[in-house]
Amino acid sequence: MELIKKFYEKAKSKKTTIVLPEAGIDERVIQAAKDIVSLEIAKIILLGNEEEIKKLAEKCSLDLSTVTYIDPKKSPDIKKYGEEYYILRRAKGMTPEKAMETIVHPLYFGSMLVKEGIAHGLVAGSASPTADVMKATLQIIKTAPGIKSVSSFFIMVVPGSTYGEEGVFIFSDCAVIPNPTSEQLADMAISSAKAGKILLDWEPKVAMLSFSTCGSASHEMVDKVKNALKLIKEREPGLNVDGEMQADAALVPSVGSKKAPGSPVAGKANILIFPDLNAANISYKLVQRLAGAQAIGPILQGLAKPCSDLSRGCSYKEIVDTVAIVASQVE
């Protein structure tokens, strides 16, 4: 697909290093690493049991001289990383002994490589629950400056659509936060706008979606979106964002001009921020199935360094694509 090819080219130009923590337990990761290296998308660090990585590499015909592979339990840096992890978590009751036990887990060791700048980003989840990936990255990499919550976005590519950016949109948050507060909605909007700029080279036009447009309905759910907009304006006064607005007002110029006259976003939105996970998840799946759209994601956002979670049912090709997307977000 054309957009994925653009991510491949962008990733190649960034010359990043991405860590894959599940290499010792998932053959798909090794298959993906082989393609990533051959396509020069990124340099790769594989984590896991050394013997298992070697077995899988032989099975998949991966030349291990083309990647870096580390067995966390054998790493000379393990004591240093354990001490750093203890310092990060001691206020939460972490002990030095528990820190050393935890940091040898590839998700935690990989997150520390990103925190230390040895890797630029991390891709995991093909063999781990989302909660485990998020716990490790949040505890070690932490959130970006000014952002308190991690959320996600999908890139939706709708064939034949003239809305958004020639049928391409960012939908957030379709996967992580069930019932976001106004503060979390503000974080989503600011993080999604940043993704639109860095990943897609857009000028973001962010619509805060609701069942109300510019006060057409009164309800506490509408108030939540209005309050989020107020917070965004305070935090990012230069961001092109508006709301609350209904989806048709956000997307269709003729509707936007009637329902929200004078809005800089109505009828032009390329980033849609949904008021809760019900609305977001249902919407992306409907668009995907009814309009034949491609849904790329979910891609995590809000972390200090780019990371992404994978579906445990993903193909090795989806791992390659996700690495390209994560590498493309490196600043």
C-alpha positions as a Markdown table, in Angstrom:
| # | Residue | x | y | z |
|---|---|---|---|---|
| 1 | Met | 0.0 | 0.0 | 0.0 |
| 2 | Glu | 1.3 | 3.5 | -0.9 |
| 3 | Leu | 1.1 | 5.0 | 2.6 |
| 4 | Ile | 3.1 | 2.1 | 4.1 |
| 5 | Lys | 5.7 | 2.6 | 1.4 |
| 6 | Lys | 6.0 | 6.2 | 2.5 |
| 7 | Phe | 6.7 | 5.0 | 6.0 |
| 8 | Tyr | 9.4 | 2.6 | 4.8 |
| 9 | Glu | 11.1 | 5.5 | 3.0 |
| 10 | Lys | 10.8 | 7.8 | 5.9 |
| 11 | Ala | 12.1 | 5.2 | 8.3 |
| 12 | Lys | 15.1 | 4.5 | 6.0 |
| 13 | Ser | 16.0 | 8.2 | 6.1 |
| 14 | Lys | 15.9 | 8.3 | 9.9 |
| 15 | Lys | 18.5 | 5.6 | 10.3 |
| 16 | Thr | 17.1 | 4.5 | 13.7 |
| 17 | Thr | 17.6 | 1.5 | 16.0 |
| 18 | Ile | 14.5 | -0.4 | 17.1 |
| 19 | Val | 14.4 | -3.0 | 19.9 |
| 20 | Leu | 12.3 | -6.2 | 19.5 |
| 21 | Pro | 12.0 | -7.8 | 23.0 |
| 22 | Glu | 10.2 | -11.0 | 21.9 |
| 23 | Ala | 12.8 | -12.5 | 19.6 |
| 24 | Gly | 13.5 | -15.5 | 21.8 |
| 25 | Ile | 9.9 | -16.6 | 22.0 |
| 26 | Asp | 8.3 | -15.7 | 18.7 |
| 27 | Glu | 9.5 | -16.8 | 15.2 |
| 28 | Arg | 7.5 | -14.0 | 13.6 |
| 29 | Val | 9.9 | -11.5 | 15.2 |
| 30 | Ile | 12.9 | -13.2 | 13.6 |
| 31 | Gln | 11.2 | -13.3 | 10.2 |
| 32 | Ala | 10.3 | -9.6 | 10.6 |
| 33 | Ala | 13.9 | -8.7 | 11.6 |
| 34 | Lys | 15.2 | -10.4 | 8.4 |
| 35 | Asp | 13.0 | -8.2 | 6.2 |
| 36 | Ile | 13.6 | -5.0 | 8.3 |
| 37 | Val | 17.4 | -5.5 | 7.8 |
| 38 | Ser | 17.2 | -6.3 | 4.1 |
| 39 | Leu | 14.9 | -3.3 | 3.4 |
| 40 | Glu | 17.2 | -1.1 | 5.6 |
| 41 | Ile | 14.2 | 0.2 | 7.5 |
| 42 | Ala | 16.1 | 0.3 | 10.8 |
| 43 | Lys | 18.9 | -1.4 | 12.7 |
| 44 | Ile | 17.5 | -4.1 | 15.0 |
| 45 | Ile | 18.3 | -5.2 | 18.6 |
| 46 | Leu | 16.8 | -8.6 | 19.3 |
| 47 | Leu | 16.2 | -9.6 | 23.0 |
| 48 | Gly | 15.7 | -13.0 | 24.5 |
| 49 | Asn | 17.4 | -16.3 | 25.4 |
| 50 | Glu | 20.6 | -16.5 | 23.3 |
| 51 | Glu | 20.2 | -20.1 | 22.4 |
| 52 | Glu | 16.6 | -19.7 | 21.4 |
| 53 | Ile | 17.4 | -16.7 | 19.2 |
| 54 | Lys | 20.1 | -18.7 | 17.5 |
| 55 | Lys | 17.7 | -21.6 | 16.9 |
| 56 | Leu | 15.0 | -19.4 | 15.4 |
| 57 | Ala | 17.5 | -17.4 | 13.4 |
| 58 | Glu | 18.8 | -20.6 | 11.8 |
| 59 | Lys | 15.2 | -21.7 | 11.1 |
| 60 | Cys | 14.4 | -18.4 | 9.4 |
| 61 | Ser | 17.8 | -18.0 | 7.7 |
| 62 | Leu | 18.5 | -14.8 | 9.5 |
| 63 | Asp | 22.2 | -13.9 | 9.5 |
| 64 | Leu | 22.8 | -12.8 | 13.1 |
| 65 | Ser | 25.7 | -10.7 | 12.0 |
| 66 | Thr | 23.2 | -8.3 | 10.5 |
| 67 | Val | 21.5 | -7.5 | 13.9 |
| 68 | Thr | 22.5 | -7.0 | 17.5 |
| 69 | Tyr | 21.1 | -9.7 | 19.8 |
| 70 | Ile | 21.3 | -9.6 | 23.6 |
| 71 | Asp | 20.4 | -12.1 | 26.3 |
| 72 | Pro | 19.4 | -9.8 | 29.2 |
| 73 | Lys | 20.4 | -12.3 | 31.8 |
| 74 | Lys | 23.9 | -12.3 | 30.4 |
| 75 | Ser | 24.2 | -8.6 | 29.7 |
| 76 | Pro | 27.1 | -6.8 | 31.5 |
| 77 | Asp | 24.7 | -3.8 | 31.9 |
| 78 | Ile | 22.1 | -5.8 | 33.9 |
| 79 | Lys | 23.3 | -4.5 | 37.4 |
| 80 | Lys | 23.4 | -0.9 | 36.2 |
| 81 | Tyr | 19.9 | -1.2 | 34.7 |
| 82 | Gly | 18.5 | -3.0 | 37.7 |
| 83 | Glu | 19.8 | -0.1 | 39.9 |
| 84 | Glu | 18.2 | 2.5 | 37.6 |
| 85 | Tyr | 14.9 | 0.6 | 37.6 |
| 86 | Tyr | 15.0 | 0.5 | 41.4 |
| 87 | Ile | 15.5 | 4.2 | 41.6 |
| 88 | Leu | 12.6 | 4.8 | 39.2 |
| 89 | Arg | 10.2 | 2.7 | 41.2 |
| 90 | Arg | 11.4 | 2.8 | 44.8 |
| 91 | Ala | 8.7 | 5.4 | 45.7 |
| 92 | Lys | 6.2 | 2.7 | 44.6 |
| 93 | Gly | 7.6 | 0.1 | 46.9 |
| 94 | Met | 10.2 | -1.5 | 44.6 |
| 95 | Thr | 13.0 | -3.3 | 46.3 |
| 96 | Pro | 16.5 | -3.7 | 44.9 |
| 97 | Glu | 16.0 | -7.5 | 44.7 |
| 98 | Lys | 12.7 | -7.2 | 42.9 |
| 99 | Ala | 14.2 | -4.7 | 40.5 |
| 100 | Met | 16.9 | -7.1 | 39.5 |
| 101 | Glu | 14.3 | -9.9 | 39.0 |
| 102 | Thr | 12.2 | -7.6 | 36.8 |
| 103 | Ile | 14.8 | -5.9 | 34.7 |
| 104 | Val | 15.9 | -9.2 | 33.1 |
| 105 | His | 12.5 | -9.5 | 31.5 |
| 106 | Pro | 13.0 | -8.5 | 27.8 |
| 107 | Leu | 10.1 | -5.9 | 27.9 |
| 108 | Tyr | 11.7 | -4.1 | 30.8 |
| 109 | Phe | 15.3 | -4.5 | 29.5 |
| 110 | Gly | 14.2 | -3.3 | 26.1 |
| 111 | Ser | 12.4 | -0.3 | 27.6 |
| 112 | Met | 15.6 | 0.6 | 29.5 |
| 113 | Leu | 17.6 | 0.4 | 26.2 |
| 114 | Val | 15.1 | 3.0 | 24.8 |
| 115 | Lys | 15.4 | 5.2 | 27.9 |
| 116 | Glu | 19.2 | 5.1 | 27.8 |
| 117 | Gly | 19.2 | 6.1 | 24.1 |
| 118 | Ile | 20.7 | 2.8 | 22.9 |
| 119 | Ala | 17.5 | 2.2 | 20.9 |
| 120 | His | 15.3 | 4.9 | 19.5 |
| 121 | Gly | 12.0 | 2.9 | 19.9 |
| 122 | Leu | 10.4 | -0.4 | 20.8 |
| 123 | Val | 7.9 | -2.7 | 19.2 |
| 124 | Ala | 6.4 | -5.6 | 21.2 |
| 125 | Gly | 3.1 | -7.4 | 21.8 |
| 126 | Ser | 3.1 | -10.3 | 19.3 |
| 127 | Ala | 3.7 | -12.6 | 22.3 |
| 128 | Ser | 2.7 | -10.3 | 25.2 |
| 129 | Pro | -0.6 | -8.8 | 26.4 |
| 130 | Thr | -1.0 | -5.1 | 25.8 |
| 131 | Ala | -1.1 | -4.5 | 29.5 |
| 132 | Asp | 2.4 | -6.0 | 29.9 |
| 133 | Val | 3.8 | -3.8 | 27.1 |
| 134 | Met | 2.2 | -0.7 | 28.5 |
| 135 | Lys | 3.3 | -1.4 | 32.1 |
| 136 | Ala | 7.0 | -1.8 | 31.1 |
| 137 | Thr | 7.1 | 1.2 | 28.8 |
| 138 | Leu | 5.2 | 3.5 | 31.2 |
| 139 | Gln | 7.3 | 2.6 | 34.2 |
| 140 | Ile | 10.6 | 3.1 | 32.4 |
| 141 | Ile | 10.2 | 5.3 | 29.4 |
| 142 | Lys | 7.4 | 7.3 | 31.0 |
| 143 | Thr | 5.2 | 9.9 | 29.3 |
| 144 | Ala | 6.3 | 12.8 | 27.0 |
| 145 | Pro | 6.8 | 16.2 | 28.6 |
| 146 | Gly | 3.4 | 17.8 | 29.4 |
| 147 | Ile | 1.5 | 14.6 | 28.7 |
| 148 | Lys | 0.1 | 12.5 | 31.6 |
| 149 | Ser | -1.7 | 9.7 | 29.8 |
| 150 | Val | -0.8 | 7.2 | 27.1 |
| 151 | Ser | -3.4 | 6.6 | 24.5 |
| 152 | Ser | -3.4 | 5.3 | 20.9 |
| 153 | Phe | -4.4 | 6.1 | 17.4 |
| 154 | Phe | -5.3 | 4.4 | 14.1 |
| 155 | Ile | -4.4 | 5.7 | 10.7 |
| 156 | Met | -7.6 | 5.1 | 8.6 |
| 157 | Val | -7.2 | 5.0 | 4.9 |
| 158 | Val | -10.6 | 5.2 | 3.2 |
| 159 | Pro | -10.5 | 4.3 | -0.6 |
| 160 | Gly | -12.3 | 6.8 | -2.8 |
| 161 | Ser | -12.9 | 9.3 | 0.0 |
| 162 | Thr | -12.3 | 13.0 | -0.5 |
| 163 | Tyr | -12.6 | 13.9 | 3.2 |
| 164 | Gly | -9.7 | 14.3 | 5.5 |
| 165 | Glu | -6.3 | 14.2 | 3.8 |
| 166 | Glu | -7.5 | 12.5 | 0.5 |
| 167 | Gly | -9.2 | 9.8 | 2.5 |
| 168 | Val | -6.6 | 9.5 | 5.3 |
| 169 | Phe | -7.4 | 10.2 | 8.9 |
| 170 | Ile | -6.2 | 9.8 | 12.4 |
| 171 | Phe | -8.8 | 8.3 | 14.8 |
| 172 | Ser | -8.1 | 8.5 | 18.6 |
| 173 | Asp | -8.4 | 6.7 | 21.0 |
| 174 | Cys | -9.7 | 3.4 | 19.7 |
| 175 | Ala | -7.9 | 1.0 | 22.0 |
| 176 | Val | -6.6 | 2.2 | 25.4 |
| 177 | Ile | -8.7 | 4.5 | 27.6 |
| 178 | Pro | -12.3 | 3.4 | 28.0 |
| 179 | Asn | -13.8 | 6.6 | 29.4 |
| 180 | Pro | -11.3 | 9.5 | 29.2 |
| 181 | Thr | -11.5 | 12.6 | 31.3 |
| 182 | Ser | -11.3 | 16.0 | 29.8 |
| 183 | Glu | -7.6 | 16.1 | 30.6 |
| 184 | Gln | -7.0 | 12.7 | 28.9 |
| 185 | Leu | -9.0 | 13.9 | 25.8 |
| 186 | Ala | -6.7 | 17.0 | 25.7 |
| 187 | Asp | -3.6 | 14.7 | 25.9 |
| 188 | Met | -5.0 | 12.6 | 23.0 |
| 189 | Ala | -5.6 | 15.6 | 20.8 |
| 190 | Ile | -2.2 | 17.1 | 21.5 |
| 191 | Ser | -0.4 | 13.7 | 21.0 |
| 192 | Ser | -2.4 | 12.9 | 17.8 |
| 193 | Ala | -1.6 | 16.3 | 16.3 |
| 194 | Lys | 2.1 | 15.6 | 16.9 |
| 195 | Ala | 1.8 | 12.3 | 15.2 |
| 196 | Gly | 0.1 | 13.9 | 12.3 |
| 197 | Lys | 2.9 | 16.4 | 11.9 |
| 198 | Ile | 5.8 | 14.0 | 12.4 |
| 199 | Leu | 4.5 | 10.8 | 10.9 |
| 200 | Leu | 2.3 | 12.1 | 8.1 |
| 201 | Asp | 3.7 | 15.6 | 7.4 |
| 202 | Trp | 0.3 | 17.1 | 8.0 |
| 203 | Glu | -0.9 | 20.4 | 9.2 |
| 204 | Pro | -3.2 | 19.0 | 11.8 |
| 205 | Lys | -6.9 | 19.9 | 11.8 |
| 206 | Val | -8.3 | 18.4 | 15.0 |
| 207 | Ala | -12.0 | 17.9 | 15.6 |
| 208 | Met | -13.3 | 17.1 | 19.1 |
| 209 | Leu | -16.2 | 14.8 | 18.3 |
| 210 | Ser | -19.5 | 14.7 | 20.2 |
| 211 | Phe | -23.3 | 14.2 | 19.5 |
| 212 | Ser | -23.5 | 18.0 | 19.8 |
| 213 | Thr | -22.2 | 20.8 | 17.5 |
| 214 | Cys | -21.4 | 24.1 | 19.1 |
| 215 | Gly | -23.9 | 23.8 | 21.9 |
| 216 | Ser | -26.7 | 22.2 | 19.9 |
| 217 | Ala | -27.2 | 19.8 | 22.9 |
| 218 | Ser | -26.7 | 20.0 | 26.6 |
| 219 | His | -25.3 | 17.0 | 28.6 |
| 220 | Glu | -22.5 | 16.1 | 30.9 |
| 221 | Met | -20.9 | 14.1 | 28.1 |
| 222 | Val | -20.9 | 17.3 | 25.9 |
| 223 | Asp | -19.4 | 19.3 | 28.8 |
| 224 | Lys | -16.5 | 16.8 | 29.0 |
| 225 | Val | -15.6 | 17.6 | 25.4 |
| 226 | Lys | -16.0 | 21.3 | 25.8 |
| 227 | Asn | -13.7 | 21.3 | 28.8 |
| 228 | Ala | -11.2 | 19.3 | 26.9 |
| 229 | Leu | -11.1 | 21.9 | 24.1 |
| 230 | Lys | -10.6 | 24.7 | 26.7 |
| 231 | Leu | -7.6 | 22.8 | 28.2 |
| 232 | Ile | -6.1 | 22.3 | 24.7 |
| 233 | Lys | -6.4 | 26.0 | 23.9 |
| 234 | Glu | -4.6 | 26.8 | 27.2 |
| 235 | Arg | -1.9 | 24.3 | 26.6 |
| 236 | Glu | -1.4 | 24.5 | 22.9 |
| 237 | Pro | -2.9 | 27.9 | 21.7 |
| 238 | Gly | -1.4 | 27.5 | 18.2 |
| 239 | Leu | -3.1 | 24.1 | 17.6 |
| 240 | Asn | -5.8 | 24.1 | 14.9 |
| 241 | Val | -8.5 | 22.4 | 17.0 |
| 242 | Asp | -12.3 | 22.9 | 17.4 |
| 243 | Gly | -15.3 | 21.4 | 18.9 |
| 244 | Glu | -17.5 | 20.1 | 20.2 |
| 245 | Met | -18.8 | 18.9 | 16.8 |
| 246 | Gln | -20.7 | 16.0 | 15.2 |
| 247 | Ala | -18.8 | 13.8 | 12.7 |
| 248 | Asp | -20.6 | 15.2 | 9.7 |
| 249 | Ala | -19.8 | 18.8 | 10.7 |
| 250 | Ala | -16.2 | 17.8 | 11.1 |
| 251 | Leu | -15.9 | 16.1 | 7.7 |
| 252 | Val | -18.3 | 17.6 | 5.2 |
| 253 | Pro | -17.6 | 21.2 | 4.1 |
| 254 | Ser | -21.3 | 22.0 | 3.4 |
| 255 | Val | -22.4 | 20.6 | 6.7 |
| 256 | Gly | -19.6 | 22.2 | 8.6 |
| 257 | Ser | -20.3 | 25.7 | 7.2 |
| 258 | Lys | -23.9 | 25.4 | 8.3 |
| 259 | Lys | -23.4 | 23.8 | 11.8 |
| 260 | Ala | -20.2 | 25.6 | 12.7 |
| 261 | Pro | -19.8 | 28.7 | 10.6 |
| 262 | Gly | -16.4 | 30.3 | 10.9 |
| 263 | Ser | -14.8 | 27.2 | 12.4 |
| 264 | Pro | -11.2 | 26.6 | 11.1 |
| 265 | Val | -11.7 | 22.8 | 11.4 |
| 266 | Ala | -15.3 | 22.1 | 10.5 |
| 267 | Gly | -15.5 | 20.3 | 7.1 |
| 268 | Lys | -11.7 | 20.0 | 7.0 |
| 269 | Ala | -10.8 | 17.7 | 9.9 |
| 270 | Asn | -8.0 | 15.1 | 9.4 |
| 271 | Ile | -7.8 | 14.1 | 13.1 |
| 272 | Leu | -10.9 | 12.9 | 14.9 |
| 273 | Ile | -10.8 | 12.7 | 18.7 |
| 274 | Phe | -13.7 | 10.5 | 20.0 |
| 275 | Pro | -15.3 | 11.1 | 23.4 |
| 276 | Asp | -14.9 | 7.6 | 24.6 |
| 277 | Leu | -13.7 | 4.1 | 23.7 |
| 278 | Asn | -17.2 | 2.9 | 22.7 |
| 279 | Ala | -17.6 | 5.5 | 20.1 |
| 280 | Ala | -14.0 | 5.3 | 18.8 |
| 281 | Asn | -13.7 | 1.5 | 18.6 |
| 282 | Ile | -17.2 | 1.1 | 17.0 |
| 283 | Ser | -16.5 | 3.8 | 14.5 |
| 284 | Tyr | -13.1 | 2.5 | 13.3 |
| 285 | Lys | -14.5 | -1.0 | 12.8 |
| 286 | Leu | -17.6 | 0.3 | 11.0 |
| 287 | Val | -15.4 | 2.4 | 8.6 |
| 288 | Gln | -13.0 | -0.5 | 8.2 |
| 289 | Arg | -15.8 | -3.0 | 7.3 |
| 290 | Leu | -18.4 | -0.9 | 5.5 |
| 291 | Ala | -16.1 | 1.4 | 3.6 |
| 292 | Gly | -13.3 | -1.1 | 3.0 |
| 293 | Ala | -10.9 | 1.1 | 4.8 |
| 294 | Gln | -7.4 | 0.0 | 6.0 |
| 295 | Ala | -6.9 | 0.5 | 9.7 |
| 296 | Ile | -3.2 | 0.9 | 10.6 |
| 297 | Gly | -2.7 | 0.5 | 14.3 |
| 298 | Pro | -3.3 | 0.8 | 17.1 |
| 299 | Ile | -0.2 | 2.9 | 17.6 |
| 300 | Leu | 0.7 | 4.0 | 21.1 |
| 301 | Gln | 1.1 | 7.8 | 21.7 |
| 302 | Gly | 2.0 | 9.9 | 24.6 |
| 303 | Leu | 5.2 | 8.1 | 25.6 |
| 304 | Ala | 8.5 | 10.0 | 25.8 |
| 305 | Lys | 9.9 | 7.8 | 23.0 |
| 306 | Pro | 8.0 | 6.0 | 20.2 |
| 307 | Cys | 6.8 | 2.6 | 21.0 |
| 308 | Ser | 4.0 | 0.4 | 19.7 |
| 309 | Asp | 2.0 | -2.5 | 20.8 |
| 310 | Leu | 1.2 | -5.4 | 18.4 |
| 311 | Ser | -1.8 | -7.7 | 18.2 |
| 312 | Arg | -0.9 | -11.2 | 19.3 |
| 313 | Gly | -2.5 | -12.4 | 16.1 |
| 314 | Cys | -0.3 | -10.3 | 13.9 |
| 315 | Ser | 1.6 | -11.5 | 10.9 |
| 316 | Tyr | 5.4 | -11.0 | 10.6 |
| 317 | Lys | 4.7 | -8.5 | 7.8 |
| 318 | Glu | 2.6 | -6.4 | 10.3 |
| 319 | Ile | 5.6 | -6.4 | 12.6 |
| 320 | Val | 7.7 | -5.0 | 9.7 |
| 321 | Asp | 5.1 | -2.3 | 9.0 |
| 322 | Thr | 4.9 | -1.3 | 12.7 |
| 323 | Val | 8.7 | -1.0 | 13.0 |
| 324 | Ala | 8.6 | 1.3 | 10.0 |
| 325 | Ile | 5.9 | 3.4 | 11.6 |
| 326 | Val | 7.7 | 3.6 | 14.9 |
| 327 | Ala | 11.0 | 4.5 | 13.2 |
| 328 | Ser | 9.2 | 7.2 | 11.2 |
| 329 | Gln | 8.1 | 8.9 | 14.5 |
| 330 | Val | 11.7 | 9.3 | 15.8 |
| 331 | Glu | 12.6 | 13.0 | 16.0 |
